[in-house]
Amino acid sequence: MSDDDKTPPDDQTPNGEPSGEGAGGDGDGEIPGWGSSDKRRRRVSGPMKKGGDARAAKQMFERVKTARGRKTSSTRWLQRQLNDPYVKKAQMEGYRSRAAYKLLQLDERFKLLRPGMRVVDLGSAPGGWVQVALKAGASEVVGIDLLEIEAIAGATLLQKDFTEEDAPALVKAEMGGAADAVISDLAPWTTGHKSTDHLRIVALAEMAAHFAVETLKPGGFFIAKVFQGGSDGELLNLLKANFEKVRHFKPDASRSESAETFVVAMGFKG
Ligand SMILES: C[S@@+](CC[C@H](N)C(=O)[O-])C[C@H]1O[C@@H](n2cnc3c(N)ncnc32)[C@H](O)[C@@H]1O
């Protein structure tokens, strides 16, 4: 398979970095006042990568105009980003990613987020969902991603592969107690091979669900990105056995051509 066959998750750049297209306000990719001075981020393992920001977006745009020999999938991705209303909205409203609107729309539909919640965000980079949770009044947010996430005041952000054996324990160690919400936007790079991609995303969603069952307090909720057509049987059985209600929902901000949708499990039985 050629490199050109690989495409990044819906909200990532083709070079593997978080999109950062939501860089707003002061132009450094963070909402003004949501401090780059905050040091609550940790790289647990893995290579350091610079998160996207407005400068990066500008450089990318210049590359669209000038790069020779760039891959067609990258060009398509950039053109789509530059014309995407949610990318523009994120830039204007100070969200780091267009993905923020998916969580906002999930919340609008199911009324999930409340002030004072303890939230775990799996696959957080560049941080749009973290921003949404904090804006909704979460008292604690712990995020984890393979990629480095620029600090966000009020959140603890780990750079780590969530599939590594010690990752769940490391996340738990950062939390002050059981979680009210486990939200997962975990998305592997797609290979272009439909069933392989499906298996990889389902595997991540299953890991996230097992983590939720071990971590949530009674009444808590779980969200995970899955493929359209629904969650696979095993995941669905796990969720139905442990939660009062399980629903699927594809927010408007999720691109219609993307096969992603979200499973929402509410009322953790404990
Ligand atoms: C769609 S993006 C998340 C966007 C994010 N929710 C936001 O609002 O900005 C999916 C993320 O999952 C991360 N990811 C994929 N596999 C992972 C893994 N095994 N461990 C940790 N993060 C992973 C990717 O690095 C990527 O940043």
The ligand as an SDF file (V2000), in Angstrom:
LIG
                    3D

 27 29  0  0  0  0  0  0  0  0999 V2000
  -10.1290   12.9200   15.7070 C   0  0  0  0  0  0  0  0  0  0  0  0
   -8.6690   13.1660   16.6130 S   0  0  0  0  0  0  0  0  0  0  0  0
   -9.2540   13.8220   18.1320 C   0  0  0  0  0  0  0  0  0  0  0  0
   -9.7360   15.2450   18.0640 C   0  0  0  0  0  0  0  0  0  0  0  0
  -10.0850   15.7760   19.4380 C   0  0  0  0  0  0  0  0  0  0  0  0
  -11.2660   15.1160   19.9880 N   0  0  0  0  0  0  0  0  0  0  0  0
  -10.3430   17.2500   19.4320 C   0  0  0  0  0  0  0  0  0  0  0  0
  -11.4580   17.6490   19.7500 O   0  0  0  0  0  0  0  0  0  0  0  0
   -9.4390   18.0280   19.1510 O   0  0  0  0  0  0  0  0  0  0  0  0
   -8.2590   11.5340   17.0730 C   0  0  0  0  0  0  0  0  0  0  0  0
   -7.0260   11.4250   17.9560 C   0  0  0  0  0  0  0  0  0  0  0  0
   -6.8700   10.0790   18.3710 O   0  0  0  0  0  0  0  0  0  0  0  0
   -5.4760    9.9230   18.6200 C   0  0  0  0  0  0  0  0  0  0  0  0
   -5.1300    8.5150   18.7390 N   0  0  0  0  0  0  0  0  0  0  0  0
   -5.2710    7.5340   17.8150 C   0  0  0  0  0  0  0  0  0  0  0  0
   -4.8170    6.3610   18.2980 N   0  0  0  0  0  0  0  0  0  0  0  0
   -4.3990    6.6160   19.5770 C   0  0  0  0  0  0  0  0  0  0  0  0
   -3.8460    5.8170   20.6150 C   0  0  0  0  0  0  0  0  0  0  0  0
   -3.6030    4.5160   20.4190 N   0  0  0  0  0  0  0  0  0  0  0  0
   -3.5380    6.3860   21.7910 N   0  0  0  0  0  0  0  0  0  0  0  0
   -3.7590    7.7040   21.9890 C   0  0  0  0  0  0  0  0  0  0  0  0
   -4.2790    8.5250   21.0540 N   0  0  0  0  0  0  0  0  0  0  0  0
   -4.5940    7.9920   19.8650 C   0  0  0  0  0  0  0  0  0  0  0  0
   -4.8400   10.5830   17.4170 C   0  0  0  0  0  0  0  0  0  0  0  0
   -3.5080   10.9040   17.6720 O   0  0  0  0  0  0  0  0  0  0  0  0
   -5.7400   11.7990   17.2410 C   0  0  0  0  0  0  0  0  0  0  0  0
   -5.1860   12.9450   17.8120 O   0  0  0  0  0  0  0  0  0  0  0  0
  1  2  1  0
  2  3  1  0
  2 10  1  0
  3  4  1  0
  4  5  1  0
  5  6  1  0
  5  7  1  0
  7  8  2  0
  7  9  1  0
 10 11  1  0
 11 12  1  0
 11 26  1  0
 12 13  1  0
 13 14  1  0
 13 24  1  0
 14 15  1  0
 14 23  1  0
 15 16  2  0
 16 17  1  0
 17 18  1  0
 17 23  2  0
 18 19  1  0
 18 20  2  0
 20 21  1  0
 21 22  2  0
 22 23  1  0
 24 25  1  0
 24 26  1  0
 26 27  1  0
M  CHG  2   2   1   9  -1
M  END
$$$$
